[in-house]
Amino acid sequence: MKAPTRISIVNGRLVDPASERDRPGGPDSALHVAEGRIVAIGAAPDGFEAERLIDASGCVVAPGLLDLAARLREPGFEYKATLESEMRAAAAGGVVGLACPPDTDPPLDEPGLVEMLKYRARGILGTRLYPLGALTVGLRGEKITEMGQLSEAGCVGFSQAQSPVLDTQVLMRAMQYARTYGFTVWLHPQDPHLARGGVAHAGHYASRLGLPGVPVIAETVALNTIFDLVRETGCRVHLCRLSSAAGLELVRRARAEGLPVSCDVSVHHLHMIDLDIGFFDSNSRVDPPFRSQRDRDAIRAALLDGTVDAICSDHTPVDDDAKQLPFGEAEPGVTALELLLPLTLKWAEEAGVPLTRALGKLTRGGAAVLGLGDEYGRLQAGGAADLCIFDPRESWVVTPATLLSQGTHTPYLGRELQGRVRATIVEGRLVHERDPAVATEARAADRVPEVPLGAIGQRLL
């Protein structure tokens, strides 16, 4: 059934991070949508008749979230997740646009593959897709892809995902190519040799568990190499999933120097530390690994001082067969599209961060990295009608039944979170709506005992 083209949203609290506007519900906070655009805020335009009225009482009306890292698993890994299931999950999480890495099977290294993926996505009423093209053919790090053709097919940047480019001359040539045409290169800063075989943060806790570690120097060595290449080529680089205090300090210095770099962090790294792997909980196996409390605190500080541009989900659906293994053998990755908003709200509450600033890391921050225009990631008349309506006080328990993603592995299973999306609008179309009157109430049996994060590891130590 076709979604209505004219929508009025009333009684909601308007929060616009771009203008730092936080307007309580009332007549001046009504928002009107037509033909994919916000046509007015406050009074409706003359002659405007809404086909659909949404009462947002008790809810926040904000720009839709933009996620810089979400694996949709198509093509090639449909047994882990499908494009349809993950885009439905994204809409349920208030995400209106997401960047997907190129590590599919085959990788996104040819224009036809990118066009096919975008065509499939257009057939699903949901989130807008921003594919990242492969930086090298087959992600093998040997031959540069035809970036110009991939850009014409719809790629917004170029990445190796988790696959390293061992030959730095190839990486330098790729960055020179990208600089010539104004493309952004997205890099995961981790030296593959120093990180080889590691499955957890290299520290006292991993040693006690007998787990091989990934040292912080694996991140800093890679960052220093990248910054030298940026100085040489002038290429714009986006750094994906920073995880350490030392790495963030290097980024801070590079930005002070004027280097054209941006960076993001995973939302789970705002909360989890190395102790939270507990007794080998494979749901906490991620790459980069959860690091020390000092690193976690540095990430939070870097968000506040502007060093970090955006918070992403790093959504990576993993099937049961690959997760239900010993910690060192389990595949890294967690589901996070539907947790991105509540975990960000949790950080904002704990750190005393205003809602406008917290949401800015999920909206305007991502829009700037993706190179979207001023009409995106903000609430303004004439801007894109990409909206997220959520109840910041609604509590819910994370269970496989409450997640739409095909991947259900997360360290937050059984935990209660606060903040849930009521409706998501993309290009003026209502792509997700949840009726709070019929929402499933969390049962006591769904909950795990409330153990503070890190407590298991503390007891073991």
BAVEXGU-452058 format. One record per residue: residue in one letter; x, y, z of N, C-alpha, C, CB in turn. Coordinates in steps of 0.001 Angstrom, whole numbers, plus 500000, padded with zeros to 6 digits. Each point is the difference from the previous one (the first is absolute). Last residue first. Glycine has a CB too. Layout:
aXYZXYZXYZXYZ
...
***
This chain:
l539069488689538178501297500538500362500195499976501511499956501444497956
l495924497190500295501030499044499593501377500479500397498570499286498102
r497756503533502632499997498883500941501095499001499656497539500304500349
q501806503332496779500557500458501262500060498862501008499117502297499549
g498782496983496263501455500039499913500652500424501295499772500500497610
i495587499604502194500459498619499896501512499958499957497899499359498802
a499920504847501173500020499369501311500515498576499943498109501441500659
g501073501723495594501355499917500545500069499247501301500487502117498896
l494970500096499914500981499629498991501394500048500598498510500876498177
p497341498108505035500665501131499356501027499522498992499639501373502049
v495981495881499148501393500002500411500684501164499308500018497483500355
e494850500349500401500664501272499748501395499989500604497782501179499965
p499436494451498131500269500763501226500796501255499685499963497883501340
v497065500566494738501074499340500721500231500797501271501077499096497864
r494188500492499154501120500762500529501066499084500588498450501898500466
d497214496773497730500891500426498914501264500651500521498016500309498555
a498329498302504246500783498852499544500971500360498895498114498547500631
a498739504567501138501117499802500921500885498857499534498604500870501884
r498705501827494419499699499110501111501234499827500872498267498809498618
a499882505273497924501100499112500365499584499150501198501704501661499122
e494773500241497213500651500351501256501076498976500316497897501109500834
t500055500560494275500164498865500906500737500435501249500014498414498061
a496776504787498908501392499573500149500087498878501024500813502309499394
v495309500351499011500062498545499847501429499489500101497965500092498566
a500976504519501927498887499376500722500049498483499904498620502025499555
p504408500997498121500360499734501390498912499289500772501426501987499918
d499823497786494782498913500482500843500326499694501455498323499663498135
r504855501236497409499718499032501057498947500604500913502349499019499887
e500040501566494846499145500564501036499668498898500997499034501721498395
h504102499645496796499872499189501215499089500728500965502304498991499688
v498458502726495986500573498678499745499967499101501227501455501039498289
l496265503540499274500009499357501307500465498562499806498121501496500876
r503120502878495989499233498760500073500137499398501396500337499593497524
g501993504408500817498580500264500137499124498771500069500435502056498820
e504362497706500987499538500679498785498480500196500022501930499001498727
v499005498250505118501091500162499033499433500574498710501292498068501019
i497438500990504600499539500528498717501223500239499119497945501083501068
t500320496115503744501113500460499163499445500405498642501653498486501206
a496590500476504359499768500094498556501251500521499310497539500396500382
r502407498281504276498580499831499709499738500012498491499446501090502196
v505069497636501105499454500715498849498521499672499830502258499972498887
r500671500107505838499566499119498912499298500804498925499774498089501603
g502907501920503607499958500728498741499640499068498862501698501613500862
q500760496493503449498981501056499999500115500802498714500037500128502528
l501202494488499398500485501282499487498834500979499968501803498863498610
e499768496006503685498971501011499776500639501308499579498508498895501683
r503196495723497635500115501233500781498904500993499619502479499644500176
g498385495979497747499415499859501320500067501237500855500586497670499850
l502840502162496272498866499076500063499523499844501444500862498779497965
y502981503862500228498883500576500740498770499087500027500858502246499372
p503375496984498217500223499867501444498857500563500830502424500127499556
t496798497748495523500454501251500589500261499769501475498700501368498314
h499132496072496935501069499874500988500506501376500427500650497783499009
t495969500679497559499473500298501335501073499948501079497818499083499266
g500926501363494989501053499751500974499524500427501375501774500315498242
q495396500445498252500204498550499973501131499592500925499161499934497652
s497765504486503219501180499531499280500075498480500042501203502137500552
l495545500403501893499614499636498646501176499491499179498196501691500132
l500668498264505428500885500490498946499497499533498639501954499988501596
t496150498734502673499782501448499864500889500610498930499361500089502400
a500820495219498768498633500289499556499752501484499796499256497975501203
p504918500317500548499847499687498572498614500347499468501662498181500292
t499773504745503764499900498554499817499951499721498498498783499692502235
v501621504587501593500601499516498754499943498474499985501534502030499866
v495103501594502670501020498982500244500487499461498659498958499387502236
w498885505677499370499753498715499330501167499070500244498605501123498236
s498913504167503039500956498930500311499609498732499251500449501000502282
e498666504641497073499460498645499932501096498964500234498231500797498409
r502291504106501334499797499406501327499494498557499949499530502284500835
p501272500765495345501276499856500718499854499300501347500769502057498866
d496592497663496316499660500259501389501263499800500827497574499270499666
f501926502186494873500279498986501017499592500474501390501890499161498600
i498422501731495630499141500343501132500191498919501056498295501206498514
c504328500792496775499926498949501010499166500522501164502264499041499314
l498645502244495007499686500299501391499976498750500856498695501959499238
d502058500726495763500572498790500580499934500170501505501547499575498000
a497162503416497824499118499463501041500483498615500407498042501327499102
a504803503092498848499518498642499754499151499516501172502031499524498591
g498133505773500686500957498913500140499360498647499740501255501373501639
g496428502895498520500675499791498730500995498872500032499689502369499551
a499249499824504988499060500080498888500765499934498683498392501364501396
q503723496280502876499827501339499454499004499952498856502343500633500671
l500791496156502866498584500320499873499883501432499514499361498369501837
r504775497763497377499520501176500732498500500161499779502259501121499773
g500766495679497941500466499986501382499570501200500808501899498709499219
y498153502054495567499936498727500704500529500141501427500264498789497814
e499736504722498851498598499639500204499849498719500807499454501128497858
d504762500833500624499473500592501229498552499622500273501567501872499663
g501402494709497354499753501434500026499413500460501320499668499925497556
l503723495802501987498637500353499631499803501512500128499178497727500752
g504772499183500107500002501049498993498616500370499523502209499214499316
l499504497590504179499486499464498746499974501044498886498637498403501324
v502693502855503062500944498986499515499568499465498641500550499379502368
a496556503648499812501228500673499567501003498999499444499624501780501721
a496383496573500166499710500696498745501247500686499454497633500342500750
g502513497569503534500027499055498893499755500657498660499230498274501560
g500463504448502242501354499451499913500122499034498841500260500268502460
r495492501572498673500854500902499225501426499484499870498591501888500766
t498627494966501597499298500662498903500959500867499170497889499993501381
l503157497557502712499274499003499218499344500591498762499608498748502095
k502774503810501184500972498979499616499359498881499182501304500537502057
g496050502959499823500835500533498931501033499007499508499655502237500955
l497528496964502842499392499648498714500807500539498826497767499989501103
a503695501139503241500070498554499819499434499591498643499811499694502480
r499893504849498827501380499608499694500116498508499733500811501882501413
t494974499875499901500379500546498692501415499568499608498489501969500406
l499796496928503902499481499153498937500387500518498616498105499379501495
p505069501558502787498695500430499481499564499149498817500485502321500772
v502701495750503128500116500659498697498611500433499529502058498622499423
g499825498836504673499386501322500107500099500803498721500533499965502396
a500853495340498569501018501047499893499427501404500151501281498486498524
e495921497585501646501091499741500938501015501137500021499682497558499624
e496730502589497244499500500125501363501125499835501015497778499137499245
a503231500218496205499665501408500241499525500199501437499391500280497574
w501435495300500914501245500757500174499696501451500355501167498483498365
k495168498875500555500575499533501274501299500747500302498962497722499654
l498976502938496181499268500694501066500540499614501371497958500069498547
t503780497647497797500459501390499965499304500814501077500445499809497540
l498161495807501878501334500011500605500612501395499960500307497611499325
p495412501671498619499952499882501468501366499997500667497910498751499712
l501964501546495409499372501127500691499964499811501518498626500392497961
l503128496049499374500784501214499798499419501185500772500654499147497744
l497642496219501710500555500427501287500742501323499906500187497617500632
e497867499934495658498886500366500862500445500451501383498613498392498747
l504637500182498023499177501030499364498892500491500912500511498981497802
a502928497419503005499999501301500683499105501047499374502269499482500676
t500194495044499823498887500729499409499830501314500754498856497842499282
v505985499637500202498777500057500806498914500702499199501334500032502156
g504061497429497384498865500765499483498802499915500912500819499600497711
p503729496991501086499718501294500635498803500682499360502419500232500556
e498398494354499872500120501102499046499698501313500708499348498486498081
a502759497100504463498751500627499580500260501153499036498959499346502180
e504421498033500169499606499481498691498743500670499471501043497836500606
g500904503105503752501048500246499011499651499550498606501593499781501811
f495355499420501907500204501429499745501010500248498880499456500445502392
p497781495007497467500922500594500970500391501411499577500865497716500580
l494574501095497423501288499306499976500846500541501141499881499640497481
q495696501790500197499934499059501116501192499051499968497491500152499994
k501861503139496551500127500678501299500085499027501170498745501906499040
a500622496811496301501283500710500071500216500677501341499869500355497557
d496068497275501449501099499048499851501360500672500144498551498635498508
d497399503971501520500240499260501230501206499068499890497563500136500478
d502405504261496426499094498876500228500415499206501241499553499874497526
v501059505538501457500749498743499971499031498872500308502163501142500713
p498003504564497844499242498803500349500842498743499816497887501167499339
t503276504035501510500580498854499301499242498742500402502278501115499916
h498085504718500680499070498868499966500572498877499138498043501567500323
d503427503013501466500880498894499614499207498697500004502017501202500953
s496493503526500076499586498745500623501052498908499824497620500631499593
c503540504755500832499385499064499065499623498714500722501326500985498101
i500007504654502677499832498693500635499313499104498989499863500992502353
a503349503658496799498738499263499968500073498720500810499542500960497761
d504038502438501916498922500628499241498657499303500170501703500729498378
v502917500029504810499213498961499329498779500643499347500787498240501658
t501984504668500596500976499169499285499290498917499201501712500447501785
g496241502892501273499897500115498548501016499191499223499113502218500391
d499817498130504524500873501084499528500036500108498481501371499687502041
l495938496961500205499609501315500512500879501115499454499175498890502060
l501732496554496899498707500374499426499616501418500406499293497592500033
a504521500480501868500247500421498620498710500341499267502034498572499980
a497815499658504436500536501364500015500199500528498579501132499516502193
r497504496012498340498928500907500415500481501448499999499000498168501397
i504182498521497734499041500074498896498885500977500343500531497628499342
a502545501354504008500597500892498996499088500148498787502288499323500774
d496566497619502635499805501375500464500569501009499006500082499185502365
r500625496253496759498568500305499896499723501439500417499452497592500450
d504899500765500139499707500224498586498531500369499801501819498382499374
r499523500430504945500651501266499626499709500335498539501823499586501697
q496804496264499975499111501073500439500578501360499650499172498548501854
s502400497499494986499985500265501441499009501108500346502395499273500143
r496535498063495403501290500261500636499813500383501465500939500729497788
f496585496263497962499738500931501093501289500168500783497549499328500140
p503195499319494788499456499475501254499632501120500975501374497937499678
p498311502688494871501019499821501027499397499559501329501381501728498861
d496384496018499194501251500460499409499821501458499572500600497642499213
v497025498315504448499882501034498971501389500374499498497872500879501052
r499142495787502593501134499895499086499782500968498846500394497569500632
s496550501345503073500838501194500170501261499931499140499126500240502334
n497704496208497892499195501147499587500755501309500158497959498743500639
s503805497057500868500264500282498586499118501114499457500681497633499718
d501322501225505257498708500240499363500225500397498545498976500702502210
f504070497787501777500063499625498585498639500132499310501874498436500552
f498235502904504053500590498685499839499847499557498546499498499421502418
g500434505690498106499609499045501036500754498698499890497770501033500043
i502164503290497400499928498704499320499717498895501008501594500812498228
d499064503784503041498643499591499685499917498763499123499375502351500213
l504658500099501231499473499121501037498632499432499638501279501314501672
d500935501980495572500525498639499833499466499032501045502044500986499014
i494744503034499922501453499960500167500458498543499949499977502134501397
m495369501260497109500638498732500346501517500160500140498162498780498800
h498909504977499977499560499390501245500854498809500433497723500757499432
l502744501861496477499702501048500970499718499417501380499092501412498152
h501638495896497936501243500417500651499799501185500949501235499176498000
h495211499143499276500295499064501080501273500391500747498861498194498702
v499748504218497423499193500326501177500275499047501160498243500920498485
s505522500356497805498860499111500149499240500337501272501212498198498743
v501637505486498400500175498952501005498734499159500028501575501445501386
d501249502182494892498818499582500744500395498977501046498531500446498010
c503825503892498702500011498669500605498667499720500678502487500149500336
s500789503199495862498858499906500910500024498605500595498608501686498670
v504962501964498383499598498697500538498774500157500892502388499192499900
p501254503763497248498584499762499681499543498608500438500219501562498060
l503683501805504206499857498890499075498514499706499767502216499041500770
g499991504359502210499246500353498808499843498879498998500798502259500342
e501138498094504291500960500295498932499292500417498711501599498364501024
a495933500148502669500562501304500351501002500453498940499675499489502445
r498534496229497157498993501001499665500485501402500345498204498300500384
a504524498075500780499909500093498542498989501064499588500624497576499807
r499812501379504789501160500748499498499932500183498486501370499099501894
r495321498239500112499855501384500487501153500863499469498813499174502097
v501353496209497134499010500645499129499838501463500390498798497806499688
l503928499590503037500643500200498698499040500692499023501432497955500395
e496861500779503763500929501123500169500742500291498698500265499411502430
l496927496835497766499226501240499950500879501223500187498034498762500871
g503906496947499577499599500251498621499234501297499859499931497563499625
a501266500987504691501190500407499245499653500312498551501416498593501506
a495195499691501315500362501361500405501191500497499192499129499556502315
s497693496655495477500963500192501084500252501469500301501054497856499355
s496117500056497028499702499254501222500884500340501183499224498218498546
l498381503115496075501120500223500922499670499358501345500625502171498827
r496979497584496464499989499290501276501297500145500788498429498405498976
c502027503446496203498853499226500469500294499304501328499303499664497622
l502247504885499246500533498918500821498844499297500700502188501239500336
h498544501882494959499133499769501158500501498757500727497995501077498842
v504321502724497529499878498654500573499016500015501159502361499458499314
r499742503475496035499081500058501134499733498577500490498932502140499119
c505650499663498261498741499270499900499163500180501265501102498332498483
g503507503254500191498902500944500187498637499354499948501435501714499022
t503351496439500629499038499991498892498923501080500106500418497578499818
e503210501776503480500633499859498685499008500217498861501629498406501009
r496939501574503542500884501162499775500595499973498599500536500058502448
v496957496231498869499114501158499795500828501254499748498240498954501478
l504038497136499680499501499922498634499037501139499686500280497526500082
d501376502100504293501120500310499102499540499982498540501618499011501667
f495293499619501572500199501455500043501178500420499126499050500047502321
i500022495314498154498934500682499264500235501503499970498399498192500654
t504512499206501974500219499745498569498967500753499156500963497725500544
n498513502409504102501173500795499591500311499802498521500919499819502326
l495633497547499585499628501411499886501172500858499544498302499657501788
a502426495747499128499220500184498773499628501465499798499106497674500241
v503041501207503756500935499826498879499270500225498679501374498357501349
t496021501654502567500802501221499864501014499896498870499705500406502434
e497456495833498685499221501133499506500881501218499747498016499136501245
a503903497041500622499527499606498675499174501125499373499992497578500713
i501524502734503780500988500447499000499608499563498595501786499890501747
v495786498699502113499640501346499552500958500479498918499044500504502263
p500314494181498272500519501143500752499548501334499417501964498616500621
v495978496293499664500229501008498960500489501251500718498198499038498423
g502087495491503317499514501367500017500297500802498748500272499892502403
p498691494675499559500958500858499293499426501393499810500949497999498827
l497670498785505348499585500391498657501078500845499334497594499925500713
g501879498068503948500776499253499018499615500298498570500240498250501677
l498231503672502703499130499045499315500752499140498990498130501594500313
r504125501824502090499455499098501000499119498923499367500089501860501666
s501601501567495575501075499105500431499499498989501022501661501815499565
a495445501609499030500169498999498943501090499005500381499253501674498276
y500151501939504648498859499098500040500116498908498939498590501872500872
h504668501657499444500089499061501111498877498968499962501092501782501357
g499903500301493937500104500570501337500015498898501039498833502072499230
a499958498926495392501237499514500620500189500703501342501046499541497725
h494192499368499737500932501074500318501218499447500728498095501633500121
a499546494876496750499547500866501089501033501098500208498743498090501110
v501850498545495587498545499907500094499423500897501085500172497677499173
g504573501260497296499403500547501209498483499927499976501955501499500214
g501254497214496199499659498970500976499314500514501247501903498765499147
r500681504822498130499831498630499513499714499016501137501531500543498103
a499471504410501783498711499482500491499813498523499687499039502270499709
l504836500167498857499960500142501456498716499419500591501414502052499797
h499019497969495533501056499160500570499981500065501525501398500368497944
p495641502298499357499629498582499989501048499086500627498698500474497964
d499812504709503177501117499321499359499756498493500048501592501877500641
q494733502125499364500498498891500806501099499285499234497759499733501136
p498316504199498051501411500085500407500410498875500952499855502468499710
h496547498336496120499956499419501345501441499956500506497892498596499496
l499733504737496569501004499018500419499794499549501440501601501031498402
w496324501757496886499620499576501343500935498872500424497564500670499629
v502464503668496628500434498629500275499690499689501465501845500120498225
t496068503545497909500457499742501369500364498529500143498547501867500894
f501501501638494557499360498908500723500572499888501414499609498783497826
g501490504289498248499250500464501159499270498916500756499763502096498822
y503392497715497291498580500120499665499130500376501199500377498327498214
t504416501213502118499828500645498706498527500267499697502084498874499204
r499218498595504657500205501443500165499731500743498700501695499545501782
a498264495722498178498832500540500691500105501515500152499736497827501222
y503961499906496959498860499921499087498778500658500638500915497866498991
q502814501644503725500251501026498985498841500064498998502490499650500264
m497434496951502942499688501286500611500270501144499035500538499047502244
a500626496610496425498553500088500119499585501339500582499882497525500279
r504681501500499498499457500241498657498472500133500045501936498722498995
m500248500124505027500317501377499625499444500324498619502073499908501408
l497509495668500126499136500894500763500257501453499629499952498343501869
v502858498436496260498662499875499432499033500948500720500468497588499378
q503804502094502377500051500718498725498643499935499302502461499480499784
t498288498115504234499689501416500217500115500827498725500803499746502333
d497986495014498679500952500761499192499651501487500116500326498040498383
l496902498891503782501344499754500525501059500806499267499273497720500644
v495444502843500472500843500149498811501438499882500489498302501502498754
p497128496252503705501084500985499920500603500097498604500484499556502390
s494383499220499553501115499415499247501119501029499835498402498468498776
q497115502137503204500997499497500954501227499427499301498153499509501593
a499227503953495648499325499342501130501074499553500994498050499216498524
q502795503485497615500478498615500013499262499179501048502247500775499217
s496183503864497811500438499389501244500584498619499733498253501290501262
f499433503810496708500689498760499651500725499451501214500264500775497626
g495114502617500921501380499963500475500568498640499698499525501674501816
v496083499436496928500270501281500653501420500084500531497602500141500600
c499583497115495135500845499872501181500334501382500566500961497847499093
g496385500982496778499351500355501257500841499874501245497986499309498922
a502923500293496099498996498981500326499327500263501340501312498359498672
e502260504356499783498847500235499137498877499005500290501535500906498241
s502556498475503990499344501212500488498757500309499180502209500880500780
l500534495620497819499266499615501207499265501198500598501691498197500442
q501136502532495890498817499260499572499158499584501208501250499178497971
g502852502948502918499114500917499291498705499314499586501996501255499189
m501564496235502813499209500795500940499021500935499303501893499868501586
e500614495545497332499602501139499179499072500885500832500227498645497839
t503547498298504661498759499882499233499771501246499141499031498531501805
i505851499336499818498989501012500306498767499795499121501808501628500679
k501722494518501063499694500825498838498853500942500334500794498180498442
e501105499018505015501029499889498956499782500972498847500255497616500613
g497101500991503600501081500935500259501087500013498953499512499687502344
r496048497869498191501257499265500189501195500918500241499078498212498552
l495905502297500459500520500355501335501316499283500295497649500371500793
g500016499657494905499839498839500860500421500233501438500349498635498009
v501373505076499129499256498908499370499960498792500932500676500821497708
t499763504018504517500805499169499105499164498830499499502112500660501218
l495750502600501338501157500811499621500892499247499025499910501160502216
a494628498287498421501285499407500373501138500886499504498999497679499920
g496226504563501217500636499132499024501315499454500521498909501289498180
l496393500288504358501429500291499891500595499026498998500127500869502394
p494486501000498199501031498958499918501414500593499990498372498555498754
y496659502906503047501198500673499499501137498980499937499252502242500970
l494874498020499532501250499249500002501134500815499381498694497865499866
r496215502860502907500807500367498840501384499346500108498746502202499780
t496650495699502545501127500897500158500729500277498682500231499150502321
g494896498869497134500791500131501218501125501001499857499438497668500536
l497205499030496536499576501259500596500756500185501311497696499844498918
i503940497475496630499592499779501385499648501350500604501478497935500222
g500272501600495361498779499216500008499469499716501387500756499007497908
r503401503232501226498886500880499614498664499265500022501579501318498585
a502495496309502188499627500831501144498814500899499674502373499949500773
r499532497368495810499315499158500992499507500847501169501434498035499341
y501209504155497489498709499648499413499178499155500966501019500095497709
k503392500941503457499139501177500135498613499732499405502034501489499907
l501206495137499609499685500177501416499060501188500203502229499009500613
m499425500177495048499073498945500405499565500179501450501080498444498360
e502236504414499943498695500332499427498953498964500398501141501133498072
v503304498037503160499468501139500748498612500365499506502324500843500379
l500007495832497303499638499504501323499373501117500847501865498303499864
g499876502763495862498787499200499901499527499483501344500696499365497728
p503502503038501804498797500842499971498703499196499968501345501719498834
e503049496292503547499565500233498627498705500810500008501099497846499238
d501119500549504741501120500555499230499660500229498539501531498857501555
l496557499293503255499449501054499148501118500711499252498071500298501583
p502156494380499977500109501374500523499450501012499006502014499326501323
p495882495715498518501307500636499830500028501409500568500348498627497965
d498079500022504861500569498922499184499170499870498725500863498772502065
t500524505452501735498985499007499660500676498898499185498129501751500019
d503545502687502211500460498623500208498862498993499887501801500877501477
p498415504262498245500009499217498760500354498534500180500601502070498865
p496601501524504597501355499686499538499964499061498798500857500311502336
c495246503302499004500318498574500121501391499747499437497551499376499827
a499222504896502339501104499636499128500320498529500224500929502366500038
l494218500496500724501145499273500544501026499716498916498520498977501734
g496499503848499946501045499826499000501174499291500615499260502053498798
v496784498779503662499453500355498689501023499853498880498457501567501145
v500316496516504182501080500281499048499399500251498626501625498575501320
g496186500029502958500002501423499692501071500414499009499097500362502239
g499671495081499364500942500714500854500072501481499731501272497940500117
a496033499101497314499519499862501376500905500704500991498976497835499380
a502322501975496108498843500880500137499444499939501417499467499683497568
a504013497362501413500488501376499990498842500975500193501901499327498492
a497083496136501005500586500260501313500499501435500096500647497588500185
r497786500952495687498871500105500924500510500304501404498652498393498594
m504544500721498217499431501328499759498740500216500833500943499967497675
e501156495840502514500834501017500643499499501413499727501937498455499803
s495860497722498249499930499927501463500780501131500659499751497523499828
e500358502110495409498678500356500494499948499997501523499012499047497921
l504923499517499861499815501443499828498662500434500588501418499954497918
t500675495738504231499595500408498659499821501508499964498876497777499605
a504184498271503427498986501055499992499664500319498552500829500962502208
k501760495192499033500205500808501203498941501090500132502450499538499850
y497725497598496379499708499127501138500243500722501328500613498003498600
e500404504001497163498587500078500344499622499070501146499543500609497647
f504711501127499880499903499470501362498550500037500490502359500766500470
g498999500625494972500932498946500384499832499394501366501493501115498546
p497299504168499387499818498606499596500985499057500694499164500818497801
e498877501672505257499736499668498601500916500817499106497599499439500532
r502369501011504298500300498602499674499580499548498612499773499578502375
l500384504714500405498681499480499661500071498569499492499271502313499468
r503681501368503819500105498918499021498622499385499794502402499535500668
a499366505458501046499020498938500219500134498969498887498418501603501168
a503518503502500558500535498643499850498936498973500341502302500824500551
l497071504038499649501167499930499114500563498598499840500512502301500675
d494458500219500356500932499010500542501146499787499010498124498867501286
l497769504850500146500864499595498891501115499130500572499470502120498663
l495153499585502927501393499666500287500725499576498724499354499306502332
g496422504292497928500293498572499989501483499744500182498035499623498522
p499713504782503594500436499491498694500262498502500098501013502243499410
a495503499275504110501378500389499672500319499592498568500695499760502420
v495427500502501880500025500002498539501352500577499582497440500258499807
v500464497305504934500929500923499355499876499829498487501596499923501990
c494446499018501946501091499518499147500873501153499509498562498071499293
g497252502140503321500976499265500788501207499521499225498142499326501398
s497825501745495608500017500391501418500967499113500780497608500798499834
a501112499584495216501297499669500576500112500427501460500989500219497734
d495290498607498085500064500650501309501270499533500699497459500145500164
i500976500166494482500726499233500999500074500809501278501339498816498223
l495651500893496880500353500797501167500670499092501020498078501606499590
r500809498495494716500263499225501208500436500946501114500648497967498627
e498061503676497222499398498685499802500192499124501231500407500193497536
a499407505416502064500777498794500298499190498748499702501264501250501765
e498677503852496155499119499031500648500770498697500182497924501073498984
f502854504562499607500593498697500327498980499132500735502301501046500128
g497189503673498387499537498948499113500545498619500301499796501730498327
d503007502220503541498643500186499481499654498870499040500207502500500253
p503418496333503420499857500940498882498538500093499554502356499475499260
a498800499360505889500010499350498693499867501032498891499005497933501010
a503301503056503885498725500019499286500132499333498641499366502103501193
g504545496606501433499041500903500640498668499925499291501852501521500715
i502161497393496415500089499683501427499159501038500727502343498957499792
a497940498957494768499808501048501003500209499435501395498387501188498486
v502475496332497458499473501217499363499777501117501007498914498578498271
i504268496864500866499360500711501106499516501325499431501472498886501799
r499000496819494917500666501149500607499249500463501246500864500689497742
g497771495777499040501356499673500420500754501121500671500011498434498174
e495345501907500358500877499709498851501458499817500410498444501301498563
a499100500635505385499331499766498719501051499752498923498039501454500691
v501053499542505120500791499350498946499143499837498748501394498778501730
h499038504019503447499153499589498883500864499550498823498198501604500749
l501618499437505031500878499858498838499183499381498876502083499745501455
a497458503003503765499418499152498953500915499994498783497661500499500826
s502900502092503314500853498849499719499393499050498976500889500202502297
d497090503844499645501158500405499199500888498818499608499933502199501157
p496170497250501682499611500400498641501196500351499112497866500834500955
g503435495894502896499042501101500008499659500379498572500899500839502198
g503275496381500871498776499795499247499013501137500177500349497572500227
p504889503560500324499015499099500611498742499906499162500905500562502244
r504203500414496035498719500682500181498984499032500597500498501542498056
d504878499333500712499284499007500796498688500646500426502162498873500826
r502429502006495653498641500338500409499386498831500752499748501543498027
e504667499214499602499950499898501462498637500427500533502466500428500102
s498975498964495248499753501361500479499982500077501521498702500440497927
a502204495389499982500708500941499135499843501435500472499662498440498102
p498017497780504005501402500203500393500720501066499178500029497637500703
d494727501696500636500799500139498777501453500276500377497988500864498713
v496878497518503371501417500097500338500791499999498706499659498831502232
l494917501658499836500895500107498851501443500193500462498126500971498625
r497257496714503478501124500857500386501002500023498848499676499471502479
g494854499613496902501312499425500282501006501053500436499515498219498345
n495701502203500090500207499785501444501351499383500348497560499734500189
v500741499564494737499630501014500997500351499536501404498149500785498510
i502447498455495752500437499439501276499785501077501061501728498453498887
s496461500282495781500178501002501054500356499281501297498355501593498885
i501787497303495407499947499558501388500162501209500906500932497727499388
r498462500398495161499838501186500841499742499549501435499093501358498046
t501555495472498511501008500989499627499903501261500848499959499096497684
p498833495360503257499469501344499723501122500981499699498048499526501490
a502519495234497300500036500865501183499442501370499651502001498758500900
k496627496469496700500828501204499867499912500865501254499659499950497513
m499910494607502200499153501194500000500883501246500000498158498759501229
***
